[in-house]
């Protein structure tokens, strides 16, 4: 299963909104399969989202919704769309 398959419909929708509204402040390719980004959210500081497209359950974000959990949040989805805009 891919990252978008594991995310809730709401996270995919909101993550895409974050992407089109340029809330991904930074996005860097770490390896061919891993990406790190900073996404503007509701907190004063941007959230750090890491995406692993081969092993999506290894992805993480430091937002309150996903921190310490193996779930895909809107910030991770936004980094995914920034990395793969097509």
PDB file of N, CA, C and O in Angstrom:
ATOM      1  N   UNK A   1       0.835  -1.193   0.000  1.00  0.00           N
ATOM      2  CA  UNK A   1       0.000   0.000   0.000  1.00  0.00           C
ATOM      3  C   UNK A   1       0.873   1.246   0.000  1.00  0.00           C
ATOM      4  O   UNK A   1       1.924   1.292   0.639  1.00  0.00           O
ATOM      5  N   UNK A   2       0.421   2.233  -0.716  1.00  0.00           N
ATOM      6  CA  UNK A   2       1.151   3.488  -0.780  1.00  0.00           C
ATOM      7  C   UNK A   2       0.736   4.455   0.310  1.00  0.00           C
ATOM      8  O   UNK A   2      -0.221   4.216   1.046  1.00  0.00           O
ATOM      9  N   UNK A   3       1.463   5.537   0.399  1.00  0.00           N
ATOM     10  CA  UNK A   3       1.217   6.551   1.423  1.00  0.00           C
ATOM     11  C   UNK A   3      -0.211   7.084   1.354  1.00  0.00           C
ATOM     12  O   UNK A   3      -0.876   7.197   2.384  1.00  0.00           O
ATOM     13  N   UNK A   4      -0.689   7.412   0.165  1.00  0.00           N
ATOM     14  CA  UNK A   4      -2.036   7.966   0.038  1.00  0.00           C
ATOM     15  C   UNK A   4      -3.108   6.936   0.366  1.00  0.00           C
ATOM     16  O   UNK A   4      -4.191   7.297   0.825  1.00  0.00           O
ATOM     17  N   UNK A   5      -2.819   5.657   0.135  1.00  0.00           N
ATOM     18  CA  UNK A   5      -3.765   4.600   0.488  1.00  0.00           C
ATOM     19  C   UNK A   5      -3.907   4.464   1.999  1.00  0.00           C
ATOM     20  O   UNK A   5      -4.979   4.118   2.496  1.00  0.00           O
ATOM     21  N   UNK A   6      -2.825   4.735   2.730  1.00  0.00           N
ATOM     22  CA  UNK A   6      -2.834   4.583   4.177  1.00  0.00           C
ATOM     23  C   UNK A   6      -3.395   5.802   4.905  1.00  0.00           C
ATOM     24  O   UNK A   6      -3.796   5.702   6.064  1.00  0.00           O
ATOM     25  N   UNK A   7      -3.426   6.937   4.239  1.00  0.00           N
ATOM     26  CA  UNK A   7      -3.961   8.158   4.847  1.00  0.00           C
ATOM     27  C   UNK A   7      -5.483   8.159   4.774  1.00  0.00           C
ATOM     28  O   UNK A   7      -6.076   7.556   3.880  1.00  0.00           O
ATOM     29  N   UNK A   8      -6.098   8.840   5.719  1.00  0.00           N
ATOM     30  CA  UNK A   8      -7.553   8.985   5.672  1.00  0.00           C
ATOM     31  C   UNK A   8      -7.913   9.928   4.520  1.00  0.00           C
ATOM     32  O   UNK A   8      -7.075  10.702   4.056  1.00  0.00           O
ATOM     33  N   UNK A   9      -9.148   9.856   4.072  1.00  0.00           N
ATOM     34  CA  UNK A   9      -9.608  10.746   3.009  1.00  0.00           C
ATOM     35  C   UNK A   9      -9.463  12.206   3.405  1.00  0.00           C
ATOM     36  O   UNK A   9      -9.114  13.052   2.581  1.00  0.00           O
ATOM     37  N   UNK A  10      -9.732  12.495   4.672  1.00  0.00           N
ATOM     38  CA  UNK A  10      -9.613  13.869   5.164  1.00  0.00           C
ATOM     39  C   UNK A  10      -8.155  14.337   5.127  1.00  0.00           C
ATOM     40  O   UNK A  10      -7.880  15.477   4.753  1.00  0.00           O
ATOM     41  N   UNK A  11      -7.227  13.467   5.510  1.00  0.00           N
ATOM     42  CA  UNK A  11      -5.806  13.837   5.483  1.00  0.00           C
ATOM     43  C   UNK A  11      -5.327  14.077   4.053  1.00  0.00           C
ATOM     44  O   UNK A  11      -4.538  14.989   3.807  1.00  0.00           O
ATOM     45  N   UNK A  12      -5.800  13.265   3.116  1.00  0.00           N
ATOM     46  CA  UNK A  12      -5.421  13.461   1.710  1.00  0.00           C
ATOM     47  C   UNK A  12      -5.969  14.788   1.203  1.00  0.00           C
ATOM     48  O   UNK A  12      -5.248  15.553   0.562  1.00  0.00           O
ATOM     49  N   UNK A  13      -7.226  15.064   1.483  1.00  0.00           N
ATOM     50  CA  UNK A  13      -7.850  16.312   1.036  1.00  0.00           C
ATOM     51  C   UNK A  13      -7.138  17.528   1.626  1.00  0.00           C
ATOM     52  O   UNK A  13      -6.786  18.461   0.904  1.00  0.00           O
ATOM     53  N   UNK A  14      -6.927  17.510   2.960  1.00  0.00           N
ATOM     54  CA  UNK A  14      -6.293  18.649   3.633  1.00  0.00           C
ATOM     55  C   UNK A  14      -4.820  18.781   3.224  1.00  0.00           C
ATOM     56  O   UNK A  14      -4.323  19.895   3.058  1.00  0.00           O
ATOM     57  N   UNK A  15      -4.127  17.659   3.061  1.00  0.00           N
ATOM     58  CA  UNK A  15      -2.737  17.701   2.636  1.00  0.00           C
ATOM     59  C   UNK A  15      -2.591  18.297   1.248  1.00  0.00           C
ATOM     60  O   UNK A  15      -1.664  19.065   0.989  1.00  0.00           O
ATOM     61  N   UNK A  16      -3.508  17.944   0.356  1.00  0.00           N
ATOM     62  CA  UNK A  16      -3.484  18.525  -0.988  1.00  0.00           C
ATOM     63  C   UNK A  16      -3.753  20.030  -0.915  1.00  0.00           C
ATOM     64  O   UNK A  16      -3.116  20.805  -1.628  1.00  0.00           O
ATOM     65  N   UNK A  17      -4.682  20.445  -0.065  1.00  0.00           N
ATOM     66  CA  UNK A  17      -4.945  21.878   0.139  1.00  0.00           C
ATOM     67  C   UNK A  17      -3.685  22.592   0.621  1.00  0.00           C
ATOM     68  O   UNK A  17      -3.346  23.668   0.128  1.00  0.00           O
ATOM     69  N   UNK A  18      -2.999  21.993   1.580  1.00  0.00           N
ATOM     70  CA  UNK A  18      -1.757  22.588   2.090  1.00  0.00           C
ATOM     71  C   UNK A  18      -0.747  22.728   0.953  1.00  0.00           C
ATOM     72  O   UNK A  18      -0.067  23.749   0.849  1.00  0.00           O
ATOM     73  N   UNK A  19      -0.649  21.727   0.118  1.00  0.00           N
ATOM     74  CA  UNK A  19       0.283  21.766  -1.013  1.00  0.00           C
ATOM     75  C   UNK A  19      -0.078  22.894  -1.982  1.00  0.00           C
ATOM     76  O   UNK A  19       0.789  23.699  -2.322  1.00  0.00           O
ATOM     77  N   UNK A  20      -1.323  22.973  -2.434  1.00  0.00           N
ATOM     78  CA  UNK A  20      -1.695  23.992  -3.430  1.00  0.00           C
ATOM     79  C   UNK A  20      -1.664  25.403  -2.850  1.00  0.00           C
ATOM     80  O   UNK A  20      -1.532  26.374  -3.595  1.00  0.00           O
ATOM     81  N   UNK A  21      -1.785  25.525  -1.537  1.00  0.00           N
ATOM     82  CA  UNK A  21      -1.721  26.835  -0.887  1.00  0.00           C
ATOM     83  C   UNK A  21      -0.307  27.188  -0.426  1.00  0.00           C
ATOM     84  O   UNK A  21      -0.117  28.098   0.381  1.00  0.00           O
ATOM     85  N   UNK A  22       0.681  26.459  -0.947  1.00  0.00           N
ATOM     86  CA  UNK A  22       2.106  26.735  -0.685  1.00  0.00           C
ATOM     87  C   UNK A  22       2.465  26.748   0.797  1.00  0.00           C
ATOM     88  O   UNK A  22       3.239  27.592   1.249  1.00  0.00           O
ATOM     89  N   UNK A  23       1.901  25.814   1.544  1.00  0.00           N
ATOM     90  CA  UNK A  23       2.216  25.728   2.970  1.00  0.00           C
ATOM     91  C   UNK A  23       3.400  24.796   3.241  1.00  0.00           C
ATOM     92  O   UNK A  23       3.846  24.664   4.380  1.00  0.00           O
ATOM     93  N   UNK A  24       3.902  24.151   2.185  1.00  0.00           N
ATOM     94  CA  UNK A  24       5.134  23.368   2.325  1.00  0.00           C
ATOM     95  C   UNK A  24       6.278  24.364   2.151  1.00  0.00           C
ATOM     96  O   UNK A  24       6.553  24.814   1.038  1.00  0.00           O
ATOM     97  N   UNK A  25       6.936  24.701   3.243  1.00  0.00           N
ATOM     98  CA  UNK A  25       7.961  25.740   3.242  1.00  0.00           C
ATOM     99  C   UNK A  25       9.305  25.238   2.748  1.00  0.00           C
ATOM    100  O   UNK A  25      10.132  26.010   2.263  1.00  0.00           O
ATOM    101  N   UNK A  26       9.513  23.946   2.877  1.00  0.00           N
ATOM    102  CA  UNK A  26      10.802  23.349   2.556  1.00  0.00           C
ATOM    103  C   UNK A  26      10.557  21.882   2.237  1.00  0.00           C
ATOM    104  O   UNK A  26       9.754  21.223   2.897  1.00  0.00           O
ATOM    105  N   UNK A  27      11.246  21.375   1.230  1.00  0.00           N
ATOM    106  CA  UNK A  27      11.138  19.952   0.899  1.00  0.00           C
ATOM    107  C   UNK A  27      12.459  19.517   0.296  1.00  0.00           C
ATOM    108  O   UNK A  27      12.955  20.121  -0.655  1.00  0.00           O
ATOM    109  N   UNK A  28      13.027  18.449   0.869  1.00  0.00           N
ATOM    110  CA  UNK A  28      14.331  17.968   0.430  1.00  0.00           C
ATOM    111  C   UNK A  28      14.279  16.463   0.191  1.00  0.00           C
ATOM    112  O   UNK A  28      13.716  15.715   0.989  1.00  0.00           O
ATOM    113  N   UNK A  29      14.867  16.037  -0.907  1.00  0.00           N
ATOM    114  CA  UNK A  29      14.986  14.614  -1.210  1.00  0.00           C
ATOM    115  C   UNK A  29      16.180  14.079  -0.428  1.00  0.00           C
ATOM    116  O   UNK A  29      17.309  14.528  -0.622  1.00  0.00           O
ATOM    117  N   UNK A  30      15.926  13.122   0.454  1.00  0.00           N
ATOM    118  CA  UNK A  30      16.983  12.530   1.268  1.00  0.00           C
ATOM    119  C   UNK A  30      17.620  11.361   0.510  1.00  0.00           C
ATOM    120  O   UNK A  30      18.842  11.278   0.389  1.00  0.00           O
ATOM    121  N   UNK A  31      16.777  10.469   0.007  1.00  0.00           N
ATOM    122  CA  UNK A  31      17.197   9.362  -0.853  1.00  0.00           C
ATOM    123  C   UNK A  31      16.178   9.283  -1.984  1.00  0.00           C
ATOM    124  O   UNK A  31      15.282  10.123  -2.066  1.00  0.00           O
ATOM    125  N   UNK A  32      16.301   8.291  -2.852  1.00  0.00           N
ATOM    126  CA  UNK A  32      15.321   8.139  -3.935  1.00  0.00           C
ATOM    127  C   UNK A  32      13.914   7.895  -3.403  1.00  0.00           C
ATOM    128  O   UNK A  32      12.937   8.143  -4.109  1.00  0.00           O
ATOM    129  N   UNK A  33      13.799   7.415  -2.176  1.00  0.00           N
ATOM    130  CA  UNK A  33      12.494   7.054  -1.614  1.00  0.00           C
ATOM    131  C   UNK A  33      12.087   7.856  -0.397  1.00  0.00           C
ATOM    132  O   UNK A  33      10.991   7.654   0.125  1.00  0.00           O
ATOM    133  N   UNK A  34      12.935   8.762   0.076  1.00  0.00           N
ATOM    134  CA  UNK A  34      12.664   9.475   1.315  1.00  0.00           C
ATOM    135  C   UNK A  34      12.762  10.982   1.119  1.00  0.00           C
ATOM    136  O   UNK A  34      13.655  11.485   0.436  1.00  0.00           O
ATOM    137  N   UNK A  35      11.820  11.686   1.738  1.00  0.00           N
ATOM    138  CA  UNK A  35      11.724  13.131   1.604  1.00  0.00           C
ATOM    139  C   UNK A  35      11.455  13.742   2.968  1.00  0.00           C
ATOM    140  O   UNK A  35      10.728  13.171   3.780  1.00  0.00           O
ATOM    141  N   UNK A  36      12.043  14.900   3.215  1.00  0.00           N
ATOM    142  CA  UNK A  36      11.864  15.619   4.465  1.00  0.00           C
ATOM    143  C   UNK A  36      11.352  17.012   4.143  1.00  0.00           C
ATOM    144  O   UNK A  36      11.863  17.676   3.241  1.00  0.00           O
ATOM    145  N   UNK A  37      10.348  17.449   4.879  1.00  0.00           N
ATOM    146  CA  UNK A  37       9.798  18.761   4.612  1.00  0.00           C
ATOM    147  C   UNK A  37       9.369  19.478   5.872  1.00  0.00           C
ATOM    148  O   UNK A  37       9.207  18.868   6.929  1.00  0.00           O
ATOM    149  N   UNK A  38       9.187  20.779   5.747  1.00  0.00           N
ATOM    150  CA  UNK A  38       8.642  21.622   6.797  1.00  0.00           C
ATOM    151  C   UNK A  38       7.327  22.183   6.261  1.00  0.00           C
ATOM    152  O   UNK A  38       7.272  22.753   5.171  1.00  0.00           O
ATOM    153  N   UNK A  39       6.271  22.007   7.055  1.00  0.00           N
ATOM    154  CA  UNK A  39       4.937  22.405   6.602  1.00  0.00           C
ATOM    155  C   UNK A  39       4.326  23.364   7.614  1.00  0.00           C
ATOM    156  O   UNK A  39       4.273  23.078   8.810  1.00  0.00           O
ATOM    157  N   UNK A  40       3.869  24.500   7.114  1.00  0.00           N
ATOM    158  CA  UNK A  40       3.216  25.487   7.954  1.00  0.00           C
ATOM    159  C   UNK A  40       1.862  24.939   8.400  1.00  0.00           C
ATOM    160  O   UNK A  40       1.031  24.541   7.583  1.00  0.00           O
ATOM    161  N   UNK A  41       1.667  24.930   9.703  1.00  0.00           N
ATOM    162  CA  UNK A  41       0.406  24.440  10.260  1.00  0.00           C
ATOM    163  C   UNK A  41      -0.209  25.491  11.160  1.00  0.00           C
ATOM    164  O   UNK A  41      -0.084  26.689  10.905  1.00  0.00           O
ATOM    165  N   UNK A  42      -0.868  25.046  12.202  1.00  0.00           N
ATOM    166  CA  UNK A  42      -1.529  25.978  13.118  1.00  0.00           C
ATOM    167  C   UNK A  42      -0.613  26.442  14.245  1.00  0.00           C
ATOM    168  O   UNK A  42      -0.920  27.427  14.916  1.00  0.00           O
ATOM    169  N   UNK A  43       0.501  25.756  14.464  1.00  0.00           N
ATOM    170  CA  UNK A  43       1.448  26.132  15.514  1.00  0.00           C
ATOM    171  C   UNK A  43       2.343  27.275  15.035  1.00  0.00           C
ATOM    172  O   UNK A  43       2.381  27.596  13.847  1.00  0.00           O
ATOM    173  N   UNK A  44       3.049  27.871  15.966  1.00  0.00           N
ATOM    174  CA  UNK A  44       3.956  28.965  15.622  1.00  0.00           C
ATOM    175  C   UNK A  44       5.107  28.495  14.738  1.00  0.00           C
ATOM    176  O   UNK A  44       5.544  29.217  13.843  1.00  0.00           O
ATOM    177  N   UNK A  45       5.585  27.306  14.989  1.00  0.00           N
ATOM    178  CA  UNK A  45       6.679  26.734  14.221  1.00  0.00           C
ATOM    179  C   UNK A  45       6.142  25.721  13.206  1.00  0.00           C
ATOM    180  O   UNK A  45       5.145  25.053  13.482  1.00  0.00           O
ATOM    181  N   UNK A  46       6.776  25.594  12.049  1.00  0.00           N
ATOM    182  CA  UNK A  46       6.326  24.592  11.068  1.00  0.00           C
ATOM    183  C   UNK A  46       6.530  23.176  11.610  1.00  0.00           C
ATOM    184  O   UNK A  46       7.391  22.941  12.457  1.00  0.00           O
ATOM    185  N   UNK A  47       5.736  22.254  11.114  1.00  0.00           N
ATOM    186  CA  UNK A  47       5.865  20.850  11.487  1.00  0.00           C
ATOM    187  C   UNK A  47       6.882  20.185  10.569  1.00  0.00           C
ATOM    188  O   UNK A  47       6.985  20.523   9.390  1.00  0.00           O
ATOM    189  N   UNK A  48       7.629  19.239  11.121  1.00  0.00           N
ATOM    190  CA  UNK A  48       8.603  18.485  10.346  1.00  0.00           C
ATOM    191  C   UNK A  48       7.962  17.171   9.930  1.00  0.00           C
ATOM    192  O   UNK A  48       7.544  16.378  10.774  1.00  0.00           O
ATOM    193  N   UNK A  49       7.888  16.948   8.637  1.00  0.00           N
ATOM    194  CA  UNK A  49       7.267  15.723   8.115  1.00  0.00           C
ATOM    195  C   UNK A  49       8.285  14.962   7.273  1.00  0.00           C
ATOM    196  O   UNK A  49       8.930  15.528   6.390  1.00  0.00           O
ATOM    197  N   UNK A  50       8.415  13.687   7.557  1.00  0.00           N
ATOM    198  CA  UNK A  50       9.306  12.797   6.841  1.00  0.00           C
ATOM    199  C   UNK A  50       8.438  11.767   6.123  1.00  0.00           C
ATOM    200  O   UNK A  50       7.529  11.189   6.720  1.00  0.00           O
ATOM    201  N   UNK A  51       8.722  11.540   4.840  1.00  0.00           N
ATOM    202  CA  UNK A  51       7.939  10.605   4.036  1.00  0.00           C
ATOM    203  C   UNK A  51       8.869   9.559   3.431  1.00  0.00           C
ATOM    204  O   UNK A  51       9.884   9.886   2.816  1.00  0.00           O
ATOM    205  N   UNK A  52       8.504   8.309   3.620  1.00  0.00           N
ATOM    206  CA  UNK A  52       9.205   7.182   3.001  1.00  0.00           C
ATOM    207  C   UNK A  52       8.191   6.524   2.065  1.00  0.00           C
ATOM    208  O   UNK A  52       7.235   5.903   2.532  1.00  0.00           O
ATOM    209  N   UNK A  53       8.386   6.650   0.755  1.00  0.00           N
ATOM    210  CA  UNK A  53       7.371   6.157  -0.179  1.00  0.00           C
ATOM    211  C   UNK A  53       7.415   4.644  -0.364  1.00  0.00           C
ATOM    212  O   UNK A  53       6.428   4.054  -0.803  1.00  0.00           O
ATOM    213  N   UNK A  54       8.529   4.006  -0.041  1.00  0.00           N
ATOM    214  CA  UNK A  54       8.613   2.550  -0.140  1.00  0.00           C
ATOM    215  C   UNK A  54       8.050   1.898   1.122  1.00  0.00           C
ATOM    216  O   UNK A  54       7.376   0.870   1.050  1.00  0.00           O
ATOM    217  N   UNK A  55       8.328   2.492   2.258  1.00  0.00           N
ATOM    218  CA  UNK A  55       7.846   1.994   3.547  1.00  0.00           C
ATOM    219  C   UNK A  55       7.064   3.116   4.234  1.00  0.00           C
ATOM    220  O   UNK A  55       7.573   3.732   5.170  1.00  0.00           O
ATOM    221  N   UNK A  56       5.829   3.391   3.784  1.00  0.00           N
ATOM    222  CA  UNK A  56       5.088   4.538   4.293  1.00  0.00           C
ATOM    223  C   UNK A  56       4.845   4.518   5.803  1.00  0.00           C
ATOM    224  O   UNK A  56       4.688   5.574   6.417  1.00  0.00           O
ATOM    225  N   UNK A  57       4.813   3.340   6.399  1.00  0.00           N
ATOM    226  CA  UNK A  57       4.592   3.272   7.848  1.00  0.00           C
ATOM    227  C   UNK A  57       5.809   3.775   8.632  1.00  0.00           C
ATOM    228  O   UNK A  57       5.714   3.997   9.839  1.00  0.00           O
ATOM    229  N   UNK A  58       6.939   3.954   7.965  1.00  0.00           N
ATOM    230  CA  UNK A  58       8.124   4.527   8.604  1.00  0.00           C
ATOM    231  C   UNK A  58       8.111   6.052   8.533  1.00  0.00           C
ATOM    232  O   UNK A  58       8.989   6.705   9.097  1.00  0.00           O
ATOM    233  N   UNK A  59       7.126   6.623   7.846  1.00  0.00           N
ATOM    234  CA  UNK A  59       6.994   8.069   7.748  1.00  0.00           C
ATOM    235  C   UNK A  59       6.565   8.619   9.114  1.00  0.00           C
ATOM    236  O   UNK A  59       5.946   7.921   9.917  1.00  0.00           O
ATOM    237  N   UNK A  60       6.909   9.881   9.351  1.00  0.00           N
ATOM    238  CA  UNK A  60       6.523  10.487  10.628  1.00  0.00           C
ATOM    239  C   UNK A  60       6.328  11.987  10.481  1.00  0.00           C
ATOM    240  O   UNK A  60       6.747  12.597   9.497  1.00  0.00           O
ATOM    241  N   UNK A  61       5.684  12.562  11.480  1.00  0.00           N
ATOM    242  CA  UNK A  61       5.495  14.008  11.568  1.00  0.00           C
ATOM    243  C   UNK A  61       5.460  14.360  13.047  1.00  0.00           C
ATOM    244  O   UNK A  61       5.036  13.550  13.870  1.00  0.00           O
ATOM    245  N   UNK A  62       5.904  15.562  13.387  1.00  0.00           N
ATOM    246  CA  UNK A  62       5.884  15.972  14.788  1.00  0.00           C
ATOM    247  C   UNK A  62       4.642  16.781  15.160  1.00  0.00           C
ATOM    248  O   UNK A  62       4.634  17.463  16.184  1.00  0.00           O
ATOM    249  N   UNK A  63       3.600  16.712  14.341  1.00  0.00           N
ATOM    250  CA  UNK A  63       2.338  17.385  14.685  1.00  0.00           C
ATOM    251  C   UNK A  63       1.618  16.585  15.779  1.00  0.00           C
ATOM    252  O   UNK A  63       1.891  15.397  15.946  1.00  0.00           O
ATOM    253  N   UNK A  64       0.707  17.215  16.520  1.00  0.00           N
ATOM    254  CA  UNK A  64       0.003  16.507  17.597  1.00  0.00           C
ATOM    255  C   UNK A  64      -0.814  15.300  17.115  1.00  0.00           C
ATOM    256  O   UNK A  64      -1.000  14.345  17.869  1.00  0.00           O
ATOM    257  N   UNK A  65      -1.291  15.332  15.897  1.00  0.00           N
ATOM    258  CA  UNK A  65      -2.109  14.241  15.360  1.00  0.00           C
ATOM    259  C   UNK A  65      -1.288  12.983  15.100  1.00  0.00           C
ATOM    260  O   UNK A  65      -1.769  11.874  15.336  1.00  0.00           O
ATOM    261  N   UNK A  66      -0.065  13.139  14.621  1.00  0.00           N
ATOM    262  CA  UNK A  66       0.726  11.982  14.176  1.00  0.00           C
ATOM    263  C   UNK A  66       1.920  11.644  15.060  1.00  0.00           C
ATOM    264  O   UNK A  66       2.448  10.535  14.978  1.00  0.00           O
ATOM    265  N   UNK A  67       2.348  12.564  15.891  1.00  0.00           N
ATOM    266  CA  UNK A  67       3.585  12.336  16.654  1.00  0.00           C
ATOM    267  C   UNK A  67       3.495  11.072  17.512  1.00  0.00           C
ATOM    268  O   UNK A  67       2.574  10.907  18.312  1.00  0.00           O
ATOM    269  N   UNK A  68       4.468  10.193  17.324  1.00  0.00           N
ATOM    270  CA  UNK A  68       4.535   8.959  18.087  1.00  0.00           C
ATOM    271  C   UNK A  68       3.579   7.876  17.613  1.00  0.00           C
ATOM    272  O   UNK A  68       3.479   6.820  18.237  1.00  0.00           O
ATOM    273  N   UNK A  69       2.875   8.128  16.511  1.00  0.00           N
ATOM    274  CA  UNK A  69       1.918   7.162  15.976  1.00  0.00           C
ATOM    275  C   UNK A  69       2.335   6.767  14.564  1.00  0.00           C
ATOM    276  O   UNK A  69       3.070   7.496  13.898  1.00  0.00           O
ATOM    277  N   UNK A  70       1.873   5.638  14.124  1.00  0.00           N
ATOM    278  CA  UNK A  70       2.198   5.166  12.767  1.00  0.00           C
ATOM    279  C   UNK A  70       1.027   5.456  11.835  1.00  0.00           C
ATOM    280  O   UNK A  70       0.466   4.552  11.215  1.00  0.00           O
ATOM    281  N   UNK A  71       0.671   6.737  11.750  1.00  0.00           N
ATOM    282  CA  UNK A  71      -0.418   7.158  10.870  1.00  0.00           C
ATOM    283  C   UNK A  71       0.115   8.220   9.910  1.00  0.00           C
ATOM    284  O   UNK A  71       1.158   8.827  10.152  1.00  0.00           O
ATOM    285  N   UNK A  72      -0.611   8.432   8.832  1.00  0.00           N
ATOM    286  CA  UNK A  72      -0.236   9.427   7.826  1.00  0.00           C
ATOM    287  C   UNK A  72      -1.113  10.661   8.036  1.00  0.00           C
ATOM    288  O   UNK A  72      -2.340  10.574   8.009  1.00  0.00           O
ATOM    289  N   UNK A  73      -0.470  11.806   8.246  1.00  0.00           N
ATOM    290  CA  UNK A  73      -1.209  13.050   8.495  1.00  0.00           C
ATOM    291  C   UNK A  73      -1.180  13.951   7.253  1.00  0.00           C
ATOM    292  O   UNK A  73      -0.519  13.649   6.260  1.00  0.00           O
ATOM    293  N   UNK A  74      -1.904  15.047   7.340  1.00  0.00           N
ATOM    294  CA  UNK A  74      -1.992  15.993   6.222  1.00  0.00           C
ATOM    295  C   UNK A  74      -0.641  16.626   5.887  1.00  0.00           C
ATOM    296  O   UNK A  74      -0.395  16.973   4.732  1.00  0.00           O
ATOM    297  N   UNK A  75       0.232  16.780   6.876  1.00  0.00           N
ATOM    298  CA  UNK A  75       1.547  17.376   6.622  1.00  0.00           C
ATOM    299  C   UNK A  75       2.414  16.431   5.792  1.00  0.00           C
ATOM    300  O   UNK A  75       3.140  16.868   4.899  1.00  0.00           O
ATOM    301  N   UNK A  76       2.334  15.137   6.092  1.00  0.00           N
ATOM    302  CA  UNK A  76       3.071  14.149   5.302  1.00  0.00           C
ATOM    303  C   UNK A  76       2.520  14.096   3.878  1.00  0.00           C
ATOM    304  O   UNK A  76       3.282  13.992   2.917  1.00  0.00           O
ATOM    305  N   UNK A  77       1.210  14.168   3.747  1.00  0.00           N
ATOM    306  CA  UNK A  77       0.584  14.166   2.420  1.00  0.00           C
ATOM    307  C   UNK A  77       1.024  15.404   1.634  1.00  0.00           C
ATOM    308  O   UNK A  77       1.292  15.310   0.436  1.00  0.00           O
ATOM    309  N   UNK A  78       1.101  16.550   2.292  1.00  0.00           N
ATOM    310  CA  UNK A  78       1.540  17.780   1.614  1.00  0.00           C
ATOM    311  C   UNK A  78       2.970  17.633   1.100  1.00  0.00           C
ATOM    312  O   UNK A  78       3.273  18.061  -0.014  1.00  0.00           O
ATOM    313  N   UNK A  79       3.848  17.033   1.897  1.00  0.00           N
ATOM    314  CA  UNK A  79       5.230  16.798   1.456  1.00  0.00           C
ATOM    315  C   UNK A  79       5.245  15.818   0.286  1.00  0.00           C
ATOM    316  O   UNK A  79       6.032  15.973  -0.647  1.00  0.00           O
ATOM    317  N   UNK A  80       4.379  14.813   0.337  1.00  0.00           N
ATOM    318  CA  UNK A  80       4.285  13.860  -0.771  1.00  0.00           C
ATOM    319  C   UNK A  80       3.915  14.581  -2.071  1.00  0.00           C
ATOM    320  O   UNK A  80       4.560  14.368  -3.098  1.00  0.00           O
ATOM    321  N   UNK A  81       2.885  15.430  -2.036  1.00  0.00           N
ATOM    322  CA  UNK A  81       2.469  16.156  -3.246  1.00  0.00           C
ATOM    323  C   UNK A  81       3.540  17.126  -3.713  1.00  0.00           C
ATOM    324  O   UNK A  81       3.710  17.316  -4.918  1.00  0.00           O
ATOM    325  N   UNK A  82       4.265  17.741  -2.791  1.00  0.00           N
ATOM    326  CA  UNK A  82       5.356  18.652  -3.179  1.00  0.00           C
ATOM    327  C   UNK A  82       6.465  17.858  -3.876  1.00  0.00           C
ATOM    328  O   UNK A  82       7.085  18.346  -4.822  1.00  0.00           O
ATOM    329  N   UNK A  83       6.709  16.647  -3.409  1.00  0.00           N
ATOM    330  CA  UNK A  83       7.749  15.794  -3.986  1.00  0.00           C
ATOM    331  C   UNK A  83       7.327  15.193  -5.326  1.00  0.00           C
ATOM    332  O   UNK A  83       8.158  14.967  -6.206  1.00  0.00           O
ATOM    333  N   UNK A  84       6.021  14.937  -5.469  1.00  0.00           N
ATOM    334  CA  UNK A  84       5.473  14.310  -6.677  1.00  0.00           C
ATOM    335  C   UNK A  84       4.265  15.117  -7.161  1.00  0.00           C
ATOM    336  O   UNK A  84       3.131  14.655  -7.031  1.00  0.00           O
ATOM    337  N   UNK A  85       4.483  16.302  -7.712  1.00  0.00           N
ATOM    338  CA  UNK A  85       3.358  17.155  -8.111  1.00  0.00           C
ATOM    339  C   UNK A  85       2.502  16.613  -9.233  1.00  0.00           C
ATOM    340  O   UNK A  85       1.359  17.036  -9.408  1.00  0.00           O
ATOM    341  N   UNK A  86       3.047  15.676  -9.998  1.00  0.00           N
ATOM    342  CA  UNK A  86       2.263  15.112 -11.101  1.00  0.00           C
ATOM    343  C   UNK A  86       1.237  14.173 -10.561  1.00  0.00           C
ATOM    344  O   UNK A  86       0.471  13.589 -11.328  1.00  0.00           O
TER     345      UNK A  86
END
